[in-house]
Amino acid sequence: MTYPVKPATWLAGYIPDLPTPFDDNGGLDLAAFASLCERQIEAGVSAIVVGETAGEASTLTSAEHDTVVRTAVEIARGRVRVIAGAGSNSTSQAIELTRRAEAAGADACLSVVPYYNKPMQAGIHAHFQAIAESTALPIILHDVPSRTIRELSDDTLARLAESKQFIGLRDGTGDVTRPMRLRSLLPPEFRLLSGEDATALAFLANGADGCISMISNVAPGLCQAIYSNCRQDRLQSARYLFHRLARLTNSLTKESPAALKFALCLLGFMHPNPRLPIVELAESAKAEVASAIAEIGDEDLACPSESWHGPRFHNDAARTL
């Protein structure tokens, strides 16, 4: 098996974790999904994440997950990389998801620390090694202890990163000092990305390479500007833009992905409905999201592209903006 040897220079900046739109009958809304993908490509992202946390991966059937990945690949047409969520707390199921993502044309997979089982570090290492041996895809590790209970320790990460097949980390720990601590332990080409929008700027300032982001779905242009200013050492400008998004970031984080879907509904991109066990937002939460979007202003929130033929979704909250 041939493993990738080139550094993943594309794994940088704000990379959106795309939601999976559902229609009123609960099926995939591929037209809405295509619009979300195209909007991010037009905004200049280097990659998109599909079928992961914001994409409600745990509620998708295998066939639906394949369809989402394949659709993203067809839309991207090589213009951006497609990163497929392929994690599970069962190693065999994670291998199956990874192989299916590879067959669907994904450029890389995002694999989470096994959740619920509470494996020891040796088990976590063996889990990821088994996945790597099953595929030629580059693997981005996902460490989010608030969801998995177990963390990916620095030592385990360093051992995995000895293989060039492991190209990056989505860090959801919220520990903004971690990039500085990890740099001396990891190969220089290994990419560190925040998995939390609220701490993304601090991660970037401390040497991280980007953020796999939820807020980028709503304000991709602003997020790209934050990253660009940070990379040019214009931290004051980056902080200003980052703080403009703070209220909306807080609103979306409280009830993700239902709040994200509602925000994108307000912008005309998709129906707001998630799948059980996630339900739509309460009216008070809807009002909070709508107010936060209105505070940012239309000039910094890209409208649906012409190919979308205008907003298709309407509700009372949207008319108040």
VOPAGU-2260 file (C-alpha; in pm, 1 decimal, decimal comma):
REM VOPAGU-2260
SITE   aa  ch    i         X         Y         Z
SITE  MET   A    0       0,0       0,0       0,0
SITE  THR   A    1     130,4     345,2     -94,3
SITE  TYR   A    2      92,5     610,6     170,8
SITE  PRO   A    3      85,2     985,7     102,0
SITE  VAL   A    4     424,0    1147,8     152,0
SITE  LYS   A    5     361,6    1509,6      59,1
SITE  PRO   A    6     279,5    1749,6     344,4
SITE  ALA   A    7     -89,6    1839,0     354,2
SITE  THR   A    8     -37,2    2208,6     282,8
SITE  TRP   A    9    -405,6    2236,2     195,3
SITE  LEU   A   10    -509,0    2145,6     551,3
SITE  ALA   A   11    -515,6    2501,9     681,4
SITE  GLY   A   12    -742,5    2798,6     742,9
SITE  TYR   A   13   -1109,5    2778,7     828,6
SITE  ILE   A   14   -1253,3    2450,0     703,8
SITE  PRO   A   15   -1632,9    2415,7     742,1
SITE  ASP   A   16   -1789,9    2113,5     907,6
SITE  LEU   A   17   -2096,4    2104,2     681,1
SITE  PRO   A   18   -2443,0    2011,3     808,2
SITE  THR   A   19   -2649,4    1751,4     624,4
SITE  PRO   A   20   -2974,0    1910,5     498,6
SITE  PHE   A   21   -3292,6    1706,2     524,0
SITE  ASP   A   22   -3618,2    1771,1     340,8
SITE  ASP   A   23   -3963,4    1783,2     498,6
SITE  ASN   A   24   -3992,5    1405,9     463,6
SITE  GLY   A   25   -3665,2    1345,1     646,0
SITE  GLY   A   26   -3464,4    1247,0     337,6
SITE  LEU   A   27   -3141,8    1400,4     209,9
SITE  ASP   A   28   -3185,0    1738,4      41,3
SITE  LEU   A   29   -2900,0    1717,1    -207,4
SITE  ALA   A   30   -2987,8    2045,2    -380,4
SITE  ALA   A   31   -2944,2    2231,1     -52,2
SITE  PHE   A   32   -2627,1    2037,3      23,2
SITE  ALA   A   33   -2485,0    2128,1    -318,0
SITE  SER   A   34   -2550,5    2495,5    -247,3
SITE  LEU   A   35   -2371,6    2477,0      87,0
SITE  CYS   A   36   -2069,3    2314,7     -76,9
SITE  GLU   A   37   -2056,8    2564,9    -361,6
SITE  ARG   A   38   -2083,5    2860,6    -126,0
SITE  GLN   A   39   -1777,6    2745,5      66,7
SITE  ILE   A   40   -1579,3    2682,9    -250,9
SITE  GLU   A   41   -1663,3    3033,7    -372,6
SITE  ALA   A   42   -1545,2    3170,4     -36,7
SITE  GLY   A   43   -1200,1    3022,2     -98,5
SITE  VAL   A   44   -1179,2    2737,2     153,7
SITE  SER   A   45    -915,0    2471,2      98,6
SITE  ALA   A   46   -1134,5    2180,0     211,3
SITE  ILE   A   47   -1479,6    2084,6     335,3
SITE  VAL   A   48   -1576,9    1828,5     599,4
SITE  VAL   A   49   -1887,2    1618,3     533,8
SITE  GLY   A   50   -2064,1    1346,0     728,4
SITE  GLU   A   51   -1911,6    1442,0    1061,4
SITE  THR   A   52   -2029,0    1618,5    1379,3
SITE  ALA   A   53   -2233,6    1898,8    1221,4
SITE  GLY   A   54   -2345,0    1653,0     953,7
SITE  GLU   A   55   -2527,4    1434,7    1211,7
SITE  ALA   A   56   -2323,9    1136,8    1096,7
SITE  SER   A   57   -2462,2     905,5    1363,8
SITE  THR   A   58   -2812,5     939,2    1213,0
SITE  LEU   A   59   -2709,0     868,0     852,8
SITE  THR   A   60   -2742,1     524,9     700,3
SITE  SER   A   61   -2436,4     383,7     524,9
SITE  ALA   A   62   -2598,5     454,6     188,2
SITE  GLU   A   63   -2677,8     813,2     288,7
SITE  HIS   A   64   -2324,1     869,2     413,1
SITE  ASP   A   65   -2188,7     738,7      82,4
SITE  THR   A   66   -2422,7     969,8    -106,8
SITE  VAL   A   67   -2316,7    1274,7      93,0
SITE  VAL   A   68   -1947,0    1205,0      35,6
SITE  ARG   A   69   -1993,1    1123,4    -332,9
SITE  THR   A   70   -2204,6    1435,6    -388,9
SITE  ALA   A   71   -1943,6    1656,3    -224,0
SITE  VAL   A   72   -1671,3    1501,7    -440,5
SITE  GLU   A   73   -1875,8    1559,0    -757,0
SITE  ILE   A   74   -1940,1    1922,4    -664,4
SITE  ALA   A   75   -1581,3    1990,2    -560,5
SITE  ARG   A   76   -1438,4    1858,0    -889,2
SITE  GLY   A   77   -1089,8    1884,5    -741,2
SITE  ARG   A   78   -1126,9    2252,8    -653,5
SITE  VAL   A   79   -1114,1    2174,3    -280,0
SITE  ARG   A   80   -1037,7    1862,3     -79,3
SITE  VAL   A   81   -1325,9    1659,2      61,6
SITE  ILE   A   82   -1271,4    1525,2     414,4
SITE  ALA   A   83   -1517,3    1253,2     510,9
SITE  GLY   A   84   -1616,5    1180,2     867,0
SITE  ALA   A   85   -1544,2     812,3     924,6
SITE  GLY   A   86   -1528,6     760,0    1298,6
SITE  SER   A   87   -1687,5     501,1    1523,3
SITE  ASN   A   88   -1637,9     347,7    1866,1
SITE  SER   A   89   -1618,9      12,4    1687,6
SITE  THR   A   90   -1287,9     -34,5    1506,7
SITE  SER   A   91   -1442,5    -263,0    1245,4
SITE  GLN   A   92   -1717,9     -10,1    1175,4
SITE  ALA   A   93   -1463,3     273,7    1152,0
SITE  ILE   A   94   -1266,0      67,3     900,6
SITE  GLU   A   95   -1580,9       3,9     697,5
SITE  LEU   A   96   -1673,0     373,7     697,2
SITE  THR   A   97   -1320,5     467,3     594,8
SITE  ARG   A   98   -1314,3     217,9     308,6
SITE  ARG   A   99   -1652,9     340,6     185,5
SITE  ALA   A  100   -1535,6     702,6     202,9
SITE  GLU   A  101   -1230,0     609,3      -1,5
SITE  ALA   A  102   -1447,6     431,4    -258,6
SITE  ALA   A  103   -1672,4     740,0    -278,2
SITE  GLY   A  104   -1373,4     957,0    -370,6
SITE  ALA   A  105   -1288,4    1136,2     -45,2
SITE  ASP   A  106    -945,1    1298,2     -24,6
SITE  ALA   A  107    -901,3    1228,8     347,8
SITE  CYS   A  108   -1095,9    1097,1     643,6
SITE  LEU   A  109   -1159,8    1241,5     987,9
SITE  SER   A  110   -1150,3     974,6    1257,5
SITE  VAL   A  111   -1262,0    1040,3    1614,2
SITE  VAL   A  112   -1128,4     888,0    1936,7
SITE  PRO   A  113   -1358,1     593,1    2018,6
SITE  TYR   A  114   -1642,8     715,7    2237,5
SITE  TYR   A  115   -1842,3     546,1    2516,6
SITE  ASN   A  116   -1610,9     241,4    2533,8
SITE  LYS   A  117   -1349,3     438,5    2733,6
SITE  PRO   A  118   -1045,9     261,0    2582,4
SITE  MET   A  119    -698,6     293,9    2731,6
SITE  GLN   A  120    -432,0     480,0    2533,0
SITE  ALA   A  121    -291,2     153,4    2398,8
SITE  GLY   A  122    -635,7      69,8    2263,9
SITE  ILE   A  123    -674,8     413,8    2105,6
SITE  HIS   A  124    -337,2     374,0    1935,1
SITE  ALA   A  125    -424,8      24,6    1810,0
SITE  HIS   A  126    -765,6     149,2    1686,6
SITE  PHE   A  127    -613,8     418,6    1466,7
SITE  GLN   A  128    -333,4     195,6    1346,2
SITE  ALA   A  129    -587,0     -64,1    1232,8
SITE  ILE   A  130    -776,5     203,8    1039,7
SITE  ALA   A  131    -455,8     324,7     875,1
SITE  GLU   A  132    -368,6     -26,6     763,8
SITE  SER   A  133    -707,4     -57,2     593,2
SITE  THR   A  134    -683,3     245,1     364,1
SITE  ALA   A  135    -455,9     462,2     155,3
SITE  LEU   A  136    -640,8     777,7     261,9
SITE  PRO   A  137    -468,3    1041,6     475,5
SITE  ILE   A  138    -618,3    1044,6     825,3
SITE  ILE   A  139    -701,2    1345,3    1040,4
SITE  LEU   A  140    -743,9    1255,0    1405,2
SITE  HIS   A  141   -1029,1    1404,9    1608,4
SITE  ASP   A  142    -979,6    1457,4    1981,6
SITE  VAL   A  143   -1293,5    1583,2    2157,6
SITE  PRO   A  144   -1299,4    1455,9    2518,6
SITE  SER   A  145   -1631,7    1626,1    2598,9
SITE  ARG   A  146   -1797,5    1377,6    2362,3
SITE  THR   A  147   -1567,0    1075,7    2385,8
SITE  ILE   A  148   -1478,7    1081,5    2759,6
SITE  ARG   A  149   -1129,1     960,9    2670,0
SITE  GLU   A  150    -865,1    1201,4    2539,7
SITE  LEU   A  151    -596,9    1142,8    2279,3
SITE  SER   A  152    -286,1    1192,9    2488,9
SITE  ASP   A  153      10,6    1391,6    2359,3
SITE  ASP   A  154     228,7    1079,9    2372,2
SITE  THR   A  155     -21,9     870,4    2174,3
SITE  LEU   A  156     -59,9    1147,4    1918,3
SITE  ALA   A  157     318,5    1172,9    1878,6
SITE  ARG   A  158     345,6     796,4    1823,0
SITE  LEU   A  159      74,5     802,1    1556,8
SITE  ALA   A  160     224,9    1107,2    1385,0
SITE  GLU   A  161     542,5     908,6    1317,9
SITE  SER   A  162     346,3     771,1    1021,7
SITE  LYS   A  163     297,9    1020,3     738,9
SITE  GLN   A  164     -50,8     881,0     686,4
SITE  PHE   A  165    -166,5    1074,2     993,9
SITE  ILE   A  166    -162,4    1430,1     864,0
SITE  GLY   A  167    -339,8    1637,7    1126,3
SITE  LEU   A  168    -542,2    1678,4    1443,1
SITE  ARG   A  169    -883,0    1835,3    1498,7
SITE  ASP   A  170    -841,3    1946,4    1859,9
SITE  GLY   A  171   -1165,2    1989,9    2051,4
SITE  THR   A  172   -1006,8    2002,3    2396,1
SITE  GLY   A  173   -1026,9    2380,6    2426,9
SITE  ASP   A  174    -670,9    2384,1    2559,5
SITE  VAL   A  175    -528,5    2684,1    2373,8
SITE  THR   A  176    -174,7    2609,2    2495,2
SITE  ARG   A  177    -170,6    2269,1    2327,5
SITE  PRO   A  178     -33,3    2382,1    1987,2
SITE  MET   A  179     277,1    2525,6    2155,0
SITE  ARG   A  180     320,8    2209,2    2360,6
SITE  LEU   A  181     276,1    1974,7    2064,8
SITE  ARG   A  182     498,3    2145,0    1808,1
SITE  SER   A  183     818,1    2001,0    1950,3
SITE  LEU   A  184     665,0    1651,5    1960,6
SITE  LEU   A  185     527,6    1637,4    1606,0
SITE  PRO   A  186     672,2    1645,6    1254,5
SITE  PRO   A  187     675,3    1999,7    1110,9
SITE  GLU   A  188     431,0    1903,6     834,9
SITE  PHE   A  189     168,7    1769,8    1079,8
SITE  ARG   A  190    -130,9    2007,1    1088,9
SITE  LEU   A  191    -298,6    2128,3    1406,9
SITE  LEU   A  192    -652,5    2261,0    1380,9
SITE  SER   A  193    -888,6    2385,9    1644,9
SITE  GLY   A  194   -1216,1    2198,3    1669,3
SITE  GLU   A  195   -1382,7    2479,4    1863,2
SITE  ASP   A  196   -1480,3    2812,6    1709,1
SITE  ALA   A  197   -1467,0    2988,3    2045,5
SITE  THR   A  198   -1095,6    2911,2    2086,5
SITE  ALA   A  199    -991,2    2921,0    1720,4
SITE  LEU   A  200    -815,1    3257,1    1727,4
SITE  ALA   A  201    -614,4    3166,1    2038,3
SITE  PHE   A  202    -515,8    2837,2    1872,1
SITE  LEU   A  203    -402,1    3021,4    1560,4
SITE  ALA   A  204    -208,5    3277,0    1762,8
SITE  ASN   A  205     -32,5    2992,1    1944,5
SITE  GLY   A  206      85,7    2825,5    1626,3
SITE  ALA   A  207    -206,8    2618,3    1500,0
SITE  ASP   A  208    -279,3    2593,1    1127,5
SITE  GLY   A  209    -653,5    2648,3    1117,9
SITE  CYS   A  210    -996,5    2549,8    1246,0
SITE  ILE   A  211   -1251,1    2287,8    1144,5
SITE  SER   A  212   -1540,4    2519,3    1201,1
SITE  MET   A  213   -1913,8    2545,6    1246,0
SITE  ILE   A  214   -1937,6    2926,7    1224,3
SITE  SER   A  215   -1768,7    2919,5     882,3
SITE  ASN   A  216   -2092,1    2770,2     746,6
SITE  VAL   A  217   -2269,0    3096,4     828,9
SITE  ALA   A  218   -1997,6    3358,0     768,8
SITE  PRO   A  219   -1729,9    3202,4     546,1
SITE  GLY   A  220   -1593,9    3536,1     425,5
SITE  LEU   A  221   -1539,4    3671,2     774,7
SITE  CYS   A  222   -1371,3    3348,0     881,8
SITE  GLN   A  223   -1133,8    3357,1     587,6
SITE  ALA   A  224   -1052,6    3719,9     673,3
SITE  ILE   A  225    -976,8    3624,4    1034,9
SITE  TYR   A  226    -734,2    3357,6     919,7
SITE  SER   A  227    -569,9    3585,1     663,0
SITE  ASN   A  228    -517,6    3866,0     914,4
SITE  CYS   A  229    -378,8    3625,0    1170,8
SITE  ARG   A  230    -131,1    3480,8     922,9
SITE  GLN   A  231     -17,2    3833,4     830,7
SITE  ASP   A  232      38,2    3911,8    1201,1
SITE  ARG   A  233    -244,8    4163,3    1193,0
SITE  LEU   A  234    -380,4    4034,8    1521,9
SITE  GLN   A  235    -574,0    4347,4    1610,4
SITE  SER   A  236    -777,4    4317,9    1289,2
SITE  ALA   A  237    -820,1    3943,8    1343,8
SITE  ARG   A  238    -945,5    4004,0    1698,0
SITE  TYR   A  239   -1192,1    4266,7    1579,2
SITE  LEU   A  240   -1342,8    4032,4    1321,3
SITE  PHE   A  241   -1336,5    3739,7    1562,9
SITE  HIS   A  242   -1526,8    3935,9    1826,6
SITE  ARG   A  243   -1786,9    4036,8    1568,1
SITE  LEU   A  244   -1873,5    3667,6    1541,1
SITE  ALA   A  245   -1856,4    3595,1    1915,0
SITE  ARG   A  246   -2225,7    3630,0    1992,0
SITE  LEU   A  247   -2331,8    3413,4    1698,0
SITE  THR   A  248   -2062,9    3157,2    1781,1
SITE  ASN   A  249   -2198,3    3134,1    2134,7
SITE  SER   A  250   -2554,9    3093,9    2007,3
SITE  LEU   A  251   -2461,6    2816,9    1765,8
SITE  THR   A  252   -2248,7    2629,3    2018,0
SITE  LYS   A  253   -2528,9    2594,2    2271,1
SITE  GLU   A  254   -2743,6    2363,6    2058,8
SITE  SER   A  255   -2539,1    2230,5    1771,0
SITE  PRO   A  256   -2630,3    2138,5    1500,4
SITE  ALA   A  257   -2992,1    2251,6    1537,4
SITE  ALA   A  258   -2884,3    2615,2    1583,3
SITE  LEU   A  259   -2654,9    2597,3    1279,9
SITE  LYS   A  260   -2933,6    2459,1    1064,9
SITE  PHE   A  261   -3171,1    2731,5    1179,9
SITE  ALA   A  262   -2912,5    3001,7    1104,4
SITE  LEU   A  263   -2866,2    2865,3     752,0
SITE  CYS   A  264   -3243,8    2850,3     713,6
SITE  LEU   A  265   -3259,5    3220,9     794,6
SITE  LEU   A  266   -3008,2    3282,6     517,3
SITE  GLY   A  267   -3218,7    3082,9     273,7
SITE  PHE   A  268   -3000,3    2777,1     228,4
SITE  MET   A  269   -3186,4    2486,3     382,4
SITE  HIS   A  270   -3470,1    2355,9     593,6
SITE  PRO   A  271   -3391,3    2376,3     966,2
SITE  ASN   A  272   -3503,4    2026,6    1059,3
SITE  PRO   A  273   -3250,7    1788,0    1218,1
SITE  ARG   A  274   -3301,0    1418,2    1290,1
SITE  LEU   A  275   -3391,5    1265,4    1621,2
SITE  PRO   A  276   -3264,3    1265,3    1886,1
SITE  ILE   A  277   -3187,0    1628,3    1786,8
SITE  VAL   A  278   -3497,6    1846,6    1755,7
SITE  GLU   A  279   -3554,1    2199,6    1630,3
SITE  LEU   A  280   -3470,0    2495,1    1853,2
SITE  ALA   A  281   -3712,8    2640,8    2103,5
SITE  GLU   A  282   -3855,7    2979,4    2005,3
SITE  SER   A  283   -3633,2    3164,6    2252,7
SITE  ALA   A  284   -3321,9    3005,6    2103,6
SITE  LYS   A  285   -3442,2    3085,7    1751,4
SITE  ALA   A  286   -3481,0    3451,2    1849,3
SITE  GLU   A  287   -3127,8    3453,1    1992,7
SITE  VAL   A  288   -2978,1    3314,1    1671,2
SITE  ALA   A  289   -3178,9    3554,5    1454,3
SITE  SER   A  290   -3068,7    3851,3    1663,5
SITE  ALA   A  291   -2703,5    3747,2    1647,4
SITE  ILE   A  292   -2719,4    3715,4    1268,0
SITE  ALA   A  293   -2887,6    4054,3    1233,9
SITE  GLU   A  294   -2612,8    4208,3    1448,1
SITE  ILE   A  295   -2344,5    4096,4    1202,0
SITE  GLY   A  296   -2518,5    4254,6     903,7
SITE  ASP   A  297   -2598,2    4149,1     549,2
SITE  GLU   A  298   -2276,6    4289,3     405,2
SITE  ASP   A  299   -2071,8    4025,0     587,2
SITE  LEU   A  300   -2304,8    3732,5     523,7
SITE  ALA   A  301   -2284,0    3610,5     165,9
SITE  CYS   A  302   -2620,8    3563,7       0,2
SITE  PRO   A  303   -2715,0    3241,2    -176,6
SITE  SER   A  304   -2544,2    3211,0    -515,2
SITE  GLU   A  305   -2733,4    3277,9    -836,0
SITE  SER   A  306   -2738,4    2907,5    -906,9
SITE  TRP   A  307   -2957,2    2872,2    -597,9
SITE  HIS   A  308   -3228,8    3080,3    -771,4
SITE  GLY   A  309   -3293,2    3276,2    -454,0
SITE  PRO   A  310   -3396,5    3166,0    -105,7
SITE  ARG   A  311   -3639,9    2874,4    -105,4
SITE  PHE   A  312   -3714,4    2859,9     265,0
SITE  HIS   A  313   -3914,9    3111,0     461,8
SITE  ASN   A  314   -4031,4    3143,8     818,6
SITE  ASP   A  315   -4141,0    3415,4    1057,5
SITE  ALA   A  316   -3797,4    3450,0    1215,8
SITE  ALA   A  317   -3634,9    3508,4     876,9
SITE  ARG   A  318   -3874,8    3790,4     798,6
SITE  THR   A  319   -3767,3    3974,9    1110,5
SITE  LEU   A  320   -3407,9    4013,0     987,3
